[in-house]
Every structure is written in C-alpha cells, then in structure tokens.
Amino acid sequence: MEVTCLLLLALIPFHCRGQGVYAPAQAQIVHAGQACVVKEDNISERVYTIREGDTLVLQCLVTGHPRPQVRWTKTAGSASDKFQETSVFNETLRIERIARTQGGRYYCKAENGVGVPAIKSIRVDVQYLDEPVLTVHQTVSDVRGNFYQEKTVFLRCTVNSNPPARFIWKRGSDTLSHSQDNGVDIYEPLYTQGETKVLKLKNLRPQDYASYTCQVSVRNVCGIPDKAITFRLTNTTAPPALKLSVNETLVVNPGENVTVQCLLTGGDPLPQLQWSHGPGPLPLGALAQGGTLSIPSVQARDSGYYNCTATNNVGNPAKKTVNLLVRSMKNATFQITPDVIKESENIQLGQDLKLSCHVDAVPQEKVTYQWFKNGKPARMSKRLLVTRNDPELPAVTSSLELIDLHFSDYGTYLCVASFPGAPVPDLSVEVNISSETVPPTISVPKGRAVVTVREGSPAELQCEVRGKPRPPVLWSRVDKEAALLPSGLPLEETPDGKLRLERVSRDMSGTYRCQTARYNGFNVRPREAQVQLNVQFPPEVEPSSQDVRQALGRPVLLRCSLLRGSPQRIASALWRFKGQLLPPPPAVPVAAEAPDHSELRLDAVTRDSSGSYECSVSNDVGSAACLFQVSAKAYSPEFYFDTPNPTRSHKLSKNYSYVLQWTQREPDAVDPVLNYRLSVRQLNQHNTMVKAIPVRRVEKGQLLEYILTDLRVPHSYEVRLTPYTTFGAGDMASRIIHYTEPINSPNLSDNTCHFEDEKICGYTQDLTDNFDWTRQNALTQNPKRSPNTGPPTDISGTPEGYYMFIETSRPRELGDRARLVSPLYNASAKFYCVSFFYHMYGKHIGSLNLLVRSRNKEALDTHAWSLSGNKGNVWQQAHVPINPSGPFQIIFEGVRGSGYLGDIAIDDVTLKKGECPRKQMDPNKGEEAGEGGDCSSPRPQRLGRKAKPPCPGSPPQQGKSTTGDPH
C-alpha cells in the first residue's frame, strides 16, 4: 500500500492581538432539499416554500471562534411532531415528508460564549391542495303576489389549500362566470371554514339540470396539479332521510344481542351510511354493515349514544341517535341522618331519624327500593315514612324516616335495590340502629403523626376511626394546591383507614389529610386529622465532575458542596485519591463549621499528585460523590474554522495543501506550551504521519498556523493536534479536513477550478440550453461510451481526476448546445485572463465557445473565443483575454457536431486579473510552445454577429506574464 508522505511546513505564528481572534458567532441559513422557491417578501423576510410531503433541509452556516454550537427551534404554526418541545443541536435540520402543521418560523441560534448569540430565522411555507368537497343546498320560498314557488339551489365548493385556491365553475364543459347568465351568481360566503365558492342557481330552470364541476387550482405552485369534483344535478336530487327500527332510547339487559337498523327513506344520489359511538369508538366486536349495527352479548360498558349518519352532499346530513342503556347496578351506600334539621349529631329517642339508601344504576330512574326491619318488610305508618328523591341527597335515593324515635324502633334495617323483571342481581345494604350507634371520631395513632421513610421504600399512613358504624376514610393532600395523591387521584378511599404507598419518592413528602366519608355512616360534618410524611433521600452534590487544571507547583482547593438531601446535612465526608482513602482534612472550627460542604487543599500540583480525586458525602441515608480530575495538562487546541480558502490545489501533481489554524484554549491555566504533536491520517487508511511542532510562548487569542502539503486530491484527512508542556501531553483536538474547490467570490481572486468537488466551484447549468455538461472521471465514465472520442482521464492523467464533459451520443442532434455558467464576478480590473484546458477529439467534433455575459442594465452575451473540429487525443491549453465593463460571468458552450464522435471536455479553469501570457506550457510535451493553445479576440463581438474565425496557434495580442503553474 502506498504511504503518502506529508511535508509539514514551518509554523507561522500570528502576532498576538489579545483576544482579537476570538469572534462572536455569526449565522446564515441556507436551504437544500426540495424547495419550490426561496424569496424575499415585502418586509425582507426570507420565505422558503416547500410542497407537503417533500423533504425540508435547512443548514445553519456559522462563523466565529471558538466553533459555535448550533441549536434549531421553531415558533409560529402548529407543533411539528415534538419539534416544538425539543431542540435540534445540529447545523443541518432535516424533516422528511413535511406536513402542513410543520410550517412556521424556524430559528437557528449559534453561540460560542463570545459576545451575544447569533439568531437567524426563516419562514417555511408548506404548500398543499386538498380534494375539494362539493355540497348542494336548496331553498323553497313563496313569492309574494304569485301562485308559484321559486326554487333556488346553492352548490357550495370548499377546499383547504396553501396558497389560497382559485375556483372555476363549469356546467358540462362550459366555464360559468358571474355575468354570463342571469340565472347564475358566483360568490364567496362569509363565516365559512376553509376556502369556499358558491354557485347559486336562481329560480331553477330546465337547463340547470346538468353536471357541474368545481375545479380548484393553486396555479401549479410547487408543481401541485389542479383538482376537480363533479356533481350531477337532476330533478330528483334530494337530501338524505332516515328512520330507526327501534326507539331512540333502548334499554336492554346485559348479555343480550343488540341489533339496530338505520333505514334510508330518501336521498339522491344514494347516501352513504356510517355508525359512530360517543364517547369513544364502537365496542369491540360490534359490526356495522350499511345501516345495520350489531353488538353481540352487550355489557354495561357498552352503554352510550350510537349515531347513524347519512350523507350524499345534498343538504345537511341526516342523523339519528339511539341512547343504548344496559341495565346495571353498583356501589350500594347508606347514610344516617340523626336529626333532619341538623341540630344534633347523635341518635336520641324522641327525635327524628332518617336512613337513606342509594345505588348507581343504569337507567337510574328505573331502580326500585324496598326496606326491611329485622328481616320483615317495613310497614308504613304515621311514624315511618318512605320518600324518594330527597333534594339534599343524590338523585333517585330512597329514604326511610322514623318520626319521634322510640325504643321499639331499634333494630336492623335492610335496603334492597332491584330492577323488577330484569335478570340483574339485586343490591342491598344493612344498617343497625341501637343505643350503640354513635357518630364517628378519627385520630392518628400515637407515634404515627409523623412517618419518616427512605426514598424507594413503602410507606403506610394510618388514621383510626371509632364509632358505629365505622365509615370509610378519604385521603387527600393539603400541603400543595390542587396536588394529587401518588395514585394520581385527588381523593382516595380506604375502608380500614390506612393509605399504603409503594416506593415513595421525595416529591411525596408533605401533609396528608384523612377524613370520614358522609356515606356508609353518619351524614354529619366530616371528622378529619393530618399525617406528616417525610421522605429521606441521599444527598445531591456539586460539582458532580470537575476538570481542575493548574500549573506545576501551584496549590489547588477542591470543594464538594451539598445541594439538597434529607436530612439536609453532611454526616460524613471521605476523600480518595486514585481509589485510595486519604486522611481526613483538618477539622473545621466549630464557630466556622460549614456542614454543607467539604474541602481538600493540595499544597502543590505535581505529577504524583495529579489524578482522580473523589469526595464521598453521606447524610446517613445515602451518599453521593464529587469527582475532580486534577492535572497540569494543557487544554485542547481550538481549531479555527473560518480560514479563508484554506485549500490550495496543485492538480497536475494531484496534490493539495491545507492551511490549518488554531488557538490554544486557556494557555495561562497551566505551564506554557512547548510544542504540538501533529498527526495526519487519510480517512479509511491506517497509516499516520506524525510531526512535532515547536512554538514560542503561546498567548490567549493568538492564532497559530500550519500548512499541510502533499495531500492527495480529492481525499479527506483526520488531523489530531496535541499540546505538550513540561507536564507532558495535554488534551488532543481532532477535526476532519476535506478537499474543496474554491467558489470564486464576487471580488475575484486568482483561483483555479479543477472540478474535483461536486459543487464545481459555483458553476451552474444554463436552463435555456439543450442539454447539460457532465462531471466525470475515468472511474465514473460510461464504459460503453463511443471509442475514438473524449479524453481517457483528466489533465493530471490519474483515473480519480474529474473534468467537465459533453456527451454527443443520442438523443443529441446537430447544433444542440450545452452551457456551463460561472458565478457572477465584480469587475475590479480592466483586463482579465481566462485560462483553461480543452480536449476536442473525434471526427464529429463541433465547437467549443467561450462567452462573456455582461451584467450591467441587462444581460448581454459576447463571443470571446471559439474553436471547432478535431484537435487530437490530447489536452491543450488556451489563454483568452477579456475586458468586461462591469459585473460579468463566463460561459463555456459546447456545440454538438454532425455525429456522435464529437465529445468535448474542459478542465482546470483559471480566471486572473491582468493580461494573458504570450507563451504557455504544453502539458503534453513539458516544454514551452508558441502554438497550439492560444486564441485571442481583442474585439469581442455581440452574440449573433458573424464571429471571427477561430485561430488556434496564433499568439495572443497582449500579455506579459510568465508561464508556469499558478500555484
């Protein structure tokens, strides 16, 4: 395997300018992906338009030193699949299959700790066009003074789109307009959802019975085609009508099979029927076929409203609803009201007493109650009354009132709830009334008012209830407003007064209330008590991890602080070095005692004292550790990413150089940096070249530079840079460097485009020509291409080298043109020289033209150079002088000749200020040649005029520069 040697040139330290090289973040948003258009609107807002379902790609290009971190956020529009709740920390934001709800304003925030963050935004406008919906409505009204009725029909077309849609109405194949027909109005109604256009047919006429088409269009924005919907209006067109096979309220027993039919009684066109359930979906096992709904073995949970809806887009949908009630009973409860007027909370002879009984039932009003005393039906009398629907109690509650309570009224009372004639089991509840029946009291057992447990353990809160009967206990939280219990409920019932908690957490700490329920006991003011829950948890400390740097011989103070914990104090603190226990630090005087932290002082940092320190802090519940990494290592270098045009290419040797720049992070924190260790490895290769780079004293903000040479085009490399001090190796920094072709800026600099990069130096394909130039090399070219035409390799002769190429085989025809257009340059000099290599080999070679496009008031193309015919299987060079009068572009135009053996290629295009050389190097012979490549045109002509005949071999008219590689 070939090992590439890297010649590492001398380090060139820049003069220190304090912090001058550190620069705040700057950001710019660029787009990629499948944008339809990117424009500036009337308030200079950047708007990125994309079609729904396409891929959104936004890039945040940043500058600044140190390298800024990028964060994407979004506002405006609806939340986009959790993007609004999360942030994307990446320079590229990519959303596959973008939805309309994901439109809005996207923000790129770049920050590097220097100055204020840079924030840029772009508005993403998602384009879509739904299928239109066409509905028909009719009104019938008496016309005063006449004996006939006027029928008016409205055809309403609604669509959702972005941008707003344009509507076209057609009758048959004829387009309708507002003023075309007195019987037709077209208008936009107010207060409609979505975009709507109404076609009104006034006083319906025979010719109005026809097919109507609503066509909607967004004018092909983002390539979205028009959509249309057609409706046939006849003299039988009518809205749907329905009737049910059952009553609107259907009461059934559990376990029965239920079938409901929804019958159509009208509608043209034939309506569509659909069943729905509220709340929630149709029950599992339910089958809806057309207008028939079947529910096998119905259960109580299947109760609810079932809706049958018929639609045919004429008039309003027809809807019928069945309220299905499945008989059921649950939760039998009772209440004892010792005094109706609530003057007493105890049962007393000679006063009134009321017993109440309630069950939750479906249907509630169909429940019947029976009262029994001591096993026998209770007999009604003047002192014993049974009432229903007491306004102070839940609906459909049965109450047994005992007037002027006697001793003989003591006994056991039974309330039985039932559905007469239905196979639903009865529910009953028993109440004992005696001298021992007393109202409840509640208290917390001794020693249980405060419960302390460790986090993760179970806990039990207890309240004792006395009295007969004993009601259930209701638990709630009182320390936090609207706080929920660990079960997620605001109130929880416990029959034994114990609230059991599994695996308590610290947020469960607080005060809990227990109180008696008003049911299954006395209907009196609730009794209540409180229990305090304390959850102990291990300490939380800071710093959890800290990197401590200090120069050799200097002291260091390590401090571990308690942030929170229960108990909130440090019971013990143990320090370890590299896992070995250290003697405890000197005791802190009582007056200055700080129980919330522990400190360790190192008198001097040495190689032996460098390493990992751990402080383990305990609060008798658990422990946590602060970790400190102490060393005199230098911090990592900070690569400088904003070097202008760091790549310098030398294509004839297939090599390139790269300008590597960096600063040293916090150089004064440790001993001075003596040198750097630089290692370079080609990606996907294992061989690494290493070089030591000595430096003088490095100061904060000082920009250092190193030039890597003999890098192979177009490969990428991993570069690792490690600082060394008297302590030894510091932290390493790495980055990947890529070969990139220069994209000439508007202020032209001398750059050569070798077409090795996919961006081809900013050149673009002309959209008005017949076909395109192709970027290829010997490895990517078509192996079946026509022989005896085109170059075998690029100008360097290596199979990896790329060049631009026109393929003249079918379907190309005589005279077809392919144009490659350069970026726009600002003219800052009077003369320029365009140098390039061309390859024109084949018996059907057409022409290669160089055009200059002037960008003053309007674009104007002029011929600067032209060459035609077969020039042999050899690369040759041309130098063309141009003198643009303002901003300009250069255009390479390849013209197809008379046959398929006419492929043309270009490579290594250079644009320089000044005059062209009189002689140039023949790349095929390695010697100076006065012929073979130059063709100057001192008086450029406008495109379309008769051009000056090509003059290969003639020397240029001007230029004094010497030849040679521009690098």
Rosetta blueprint (number, residue, H / E / L):
1 M L
2 E L
3 V L
4 T L
5 C L
6 L L
7 L L
8 L E
9 L L
10 A L
11 L L
12 I L
13 P L
14 F L
15 H L
16 C L
17 R L
18 G L
19 Q L
20 G L
21 V L
22 Y L
23 A E
24 P E
25 A E
26 Q E
27 A E
28 Q E
29 I E
30 V E
31 H E
32 A E
33 G E
34 Q L
35 A E
36 C E
37 V E
38 V E
39 K E
40 E E
41 D L
42 N L
43 I L
44 S L
45 E L
46 R E
47 V E
48 Y E
49 T E
50 I E
51 R E
52 E L
53 G L
54 D L
55 T L
56 L E
57 V E
58 L E
59 Q E
60 C E
61 L E
62 V E
63 T E
64 G E
65 H E
66 P L
67 R L
68 P L
69 Q E
70 V E
71 R E
72 W E
73 T E
74 K E
75 T E
76 A L
77 G L
78 S L
79 A L
80 S L
81 D L
82 K L
83 F L
84 Q L
85 E L
86 T L
87 S L
88 V E
89 F L
90 N L
91 E L
92 T E
93 L E
94 R E
95 I E
96 E L
97 R L
98 I L
99 A L
100 R H
101 T H
102 Q H
103 G L
104 G E
105 R E
106 Y E
107 Y E
108 C E
109 K E
110 A E
111 E E
112 N L
113 G L
114 V L
115 G L
116 V L
117 P L
118 A E
119 I E
120 K E
121 S E
122 I E
123 R E
124 V E
125 D E
126 V E
127 Q E
128 Y E
129 L E
130 D L
131 E L
132 P L
133 V E
134 L E
135 T E
136 V E
137 H E
138 Q E
139 T E
140 V E
141 S E
142 D E
143 V L
144 R L
145 G L
146 N L
147 F L
148 Y L
149 Q E
150 E E
151 K E
152 T E
153 V E
154 F E
155 L E
156 R E
157 C E
158 T E
159 V E
160 N L
161 S E
162 N E
163 P L
164 P L
165 A L
166 R E
167 F E
168 I E
169 W E
170 K E
171 R E
172 G L
173 S L
174 D E
175 T E
176 L L
177 S L
178 H L
179 S L
180 Q L
181 D L
182 N L
183 G L
184 V E
185 D E
186 I E
187 Y E
188 E L
189 P L
190 L L
191 Y L
192 T L
193 Q L
194 G L
195 E E
196 T E
197 K E
198 V E
199 L E
200 K E
201 L E
202 K L
203 N L
204 L L
205 R L
206 P H
207 Q H
208 D H
209 Y L
210 A L
211 S E
212 Y E
213 T E
214 C E
215 Q E
216 V E
217 S E
218 V L
219 R L
220 N L
221 V H
222 C H
223 G H
224 I L
225 P L
226 D L
227 K E
228 A E
229 I E
230 T E
231 F E
232 R E
233 L L
234 T L
235 N L
236 T L
237 T L
238 A E
239 P E
240 P E
241 A E
242 L E
243 K E
244 L E
245 S L
246 V L
247 N L
248 E L
249 T E
250 L E
251 V E
252 V E
253 N L
254 P L
255 G L
256 E L
257 N L
258 V E
259 T E
260 V E
261 Q E
262 C E
263 L E
264 L E
265 T E
266 G E
267 G E
268 D E
269 P L
270 L L
271 P L
272 Q E
273 L E
274 Q E
275 W E
276 S E
277 H E
278 G E
279 P L
280 G L
281 P L
282 L L
283 P L
284 L L
285 G L
286 A L
287 L E
288 A E
289 Q E
290 G L
291 G L
292 T E
293 L E
294 S E
295 I E
296 P L
297 S L
298 V L
299 Q L
300 A H
301 R H
302 D H
303 S L
304 G E
305 Y E
306 Y E
307 N E
308 C E
309 T E
310 A E
311 T E
312 N L
313 N L
314 V E
315 G L
316 N L
317 P L
318 A E
319 K E
320 K E
321 T E
322 V E
323 N E
324 L E
325 L E
326 V E
327 R L
328 S E
329 M E
330 K E
331 N E
332 A E
333 T E
334 F E
335 Q E
336 I E
337 T E
338 P L
339 D L
340 V L
341 I L
342 K L
343 E L
344 S L
345 E L
346 N L
347 I L
348 Q L
349 L L
350 G L
351 Q L
352 D L
353 L E
354 K E
355 L E
356 S E
357 C E
358 H E
359 V E
360 D E
361 A E
362 V E
363 P L
364 Q H
365 E H
366 K H
367 V L
368 T E
369 Y E
370 Q E
371 W E
372 F E
373 K E
374 N L
375 G L
376 K E
377 P E
378 A L
379 R L
380 M L
381 S L
382 K L
383 R L
384 L E
385 L E
386 V E
387 T E
388 R E
389 N L
390 D L
391 P L
392 E L
393 L L
394 P L
395 A L
396 V L
397 T L
398 S E
399 S E
400 L E
401 E E
402 L E
403 I L
404 D L
405 L L
406 H L
407 F H
408 S H
409 D H
410 Y L
411 G E
412 T E
413 Y E
414 L E
415 C E
416 V E
417 A E
418 S E
419 F L
420 P L
421 G L
422 A L
423 P L
424 V L
425 P L
426 D L
427 L E
428 S E
429 V E
430 E E
431 V E
432 N E
433 I E
434 S L
435 S L
436 E L
437 T L
438 V E
439 P E
440 P E
441 T E
442 I E
443 S E
444 V L
445 P L
446 K L
447 G L
448 R L
449 A L
450 V E
451 V E
452 T E
453 V E
454 R E
455 E L
456 G L
457 S L
458 P L
459 A E
460 E E
461 L E
462 Q E
463 C L
464 E E
465 V E
466 R E
467 G E
468 K E
469 P L
470 R L
471 P L
472 P L
473 V E
474 L E
475 W E
476 S E
477 R E
478 V L
479 D L
480 K L
481 E L
482 A L
483 A L
484 L L
485 L L
486 P L
487 S L
488 G L
489 L L
490 P L
491 L L
492 E E
493 E E
494 T E
495 P L
496 D L
497 G L
498 K E
499 L E
500 R E
501 L E
502 E L
503 R L
504 V L
505 S L
506 R H
507 D H
508 M H
509 S L
510 G E
511 T E
512 Y E
513 R E
514 C E
515 Q E
516 T E
517 A L
518 R L
519 Y L
520 N L
521 G E
522 F E
523 N L
524 V L
525 R L
526 P L
527 R L
528 E E
529 A E
530 Q E
531 V E
532 Q E
533 L E
534 N E
535 V E
536 Q E
537 F E
538 P E
539 P E
540 E E
541 V E
542 E E
543 P L
544 S L
545 S E
546 Q E
547 D E
548 V E
549 R E
550 Q L
551 A L
552 L L
553 G L
554 R L
555 P L
556 V E
557 L E
558 L E
559 R E
560 C E
561 S E
562 L E
563 L E
564 R E
565 G E
566 S E
567 P L
568 Q L
569 R L
570 I L
571 A L
572 S E
573 A E
574 L E
575 W E
576 R E
577 F E
578 K L
579 G L
580 Q E
581 L E
582 L L
583 P L
584 P L
585 P L
586 P L
587 A L
588 V L
589 P L
590 V H
591 A H
592 A H
593 E L
594 A L
595 P L
596 D L
597 H E
598 S E
599 E E
600 L E
601 R E
602 L E
603 D L
604 A L
605 V L
606 T L
607 R L
608 D L
609 S L
610 S L
611 G E
612 S E
613 Y E
614 E E
615 C E
616 S E
617 V E
618 S E
619 N L
620 D L
621 V L
622 G L
623 S E
624 A E
625 A E
626 C E
627 L E
628 F E
629 Q E
630 V E
631 S E
632 A L
633 K L
634 A L
635 Y L
636 S L
637 P E
638 E E
639 F E
640 Y L
641 F L
642 D L
643 T L
644 P L
645 N L
646 P L
647 T E
648 R E
649 S E
650 H E
651 K H
652 L H
653 S H
654 K L
655 N E
656 Y E
657 S E
658 Y E
659 V E
660 L E
661 Q E
662 W E
663 T E
664 Q E
665 R L
666 E L
667 P H
668 D H
669 A H
670 V L
671 D L
672 P L
673 V L
674 L L
675 N E
676 Y E
677 R E
678 L E
679 S E
680 V E
681 R E
682 Q E
683 L L
684 N L
685 Q L
686 H L
687 N L
688 T E
689 M E
690 V E
691 K E
692 A E
693 I E
694 P E
695 V L
696 R L
697 R L
698 V L
699 E L
700 K L
701 G L
702 Q L
703 L L
704 L E
705 E E
706 Y E
707 I E
708 L E
709 T E
710 D E
711 L E
712 R E
713 V L
714 P L
715 H L
716 S L
717 Y E
718 E E
719 V E
720 R E
721 L E
722 T E
723 P E
724 Y E
725 T E
726 T L
727 F L
728 G E
729 A E
730 G L
731 D L
732 M L
733 A E
734 S E
735 R E
736 I E
737 I E
738 H L
739 Y L
740 T L
741 E L
742 P L
743 I L
744 N L
745 S L
746 P L
747 N E
748 L L
749 S L
750 D L
751 N E
752 T E
753 C E
754 H L
755 F L
756 E L
757 D L
758 E L
759 K L
760 I H
761 C H
762 G H
763 Y L
764 T E
765 Q E
766 D L
767 L L
768 T L
769 D L
770 N L
771 F E
772 D L
773 W L
774 T E
775 R E
776 Q E
777 N L
778 A L
779 L L
780 T L
781 Q L
782 N L
783 P L
784 K L
785 R L
786 S L
787 P L
788 N L
789 T L
790 G L
791 P L
792 P L
793 T L
794 D L
795 I L
796 S L
797 G L
798 T L
799 P L
800 E L
801 G L
802 Y L
803 Y E
804 M E
805 F E
806 I E
807 E L
808 T L
809 S L
810 R L
811 P L
812 R L
813 E L
814 L L
815 G L
816 D L
817 R E
818 A E
819 R E
820 L E
821 V E
822 S L
823 P L
824 L L
825 Y E
826 N E
827 A L
828 S L
829 A L
830 K L
831 F L
832 Y E
833 C E
834 V E
835 S E
836 F E
837 F E
838 Y E
839 H E
840 M E
841 Y L
842 G L
843 K L
844 H L
845 I L
846 G L
847 S E
848 L E
849 N E
850 L E
851 L E
852 V E
853 R E
854 S E
855 R E
856 N L
857 K L
858 E L
859 A E
860 L E
861 D E
862 T E
863 H E
864 A E
865 W E
866 S E
867 L E
868 S E
869 G L
870 N L
871 K L
872 G L
873 N L
874 V L
875 W L
876 Q E
877 Q E
878 A E
879 H E
880 V E
881 P E
882 I E
883 N L
884 P L
885 S L
886 G L
887 P L
888 F E
889 Q E
890 I E
891 I E
892 F E
893 E E
894 G E
895 V E
896 R L
897 G L
898 S L
899 G L
900 Y L
901 L L
902 G L
903 D L
904 I E
905 A E
906 I E
907 D E
908 D E
909 V E
910 T E
911 L E
912 K E
913 K E
914 G L
915 E L
916 C L
917 P L
918 R L
919 K L
920 Q E
921 M E
922 D L
923 P L
924 N L
925 K L
926 G L
927 E L
928 E E
929 A E
930 G L
931 E L
932 G L
933 G L
934 D L
935 C L
936 S L
937 S L
938 P L
939 R L
940 P L
941 Q E
942 R E
943 L L
944 G L
945 R L
946 K L
947 A L
948 K L
949 P L
950 P L
951 C L
952 P L
953 G L
954 S L
955 P L
956 P L
957 Q L
958 Q L
959 G L
960 K L
961 S L
962 T L
963 T L
964 G L
965 D L
966 P L
967 H L
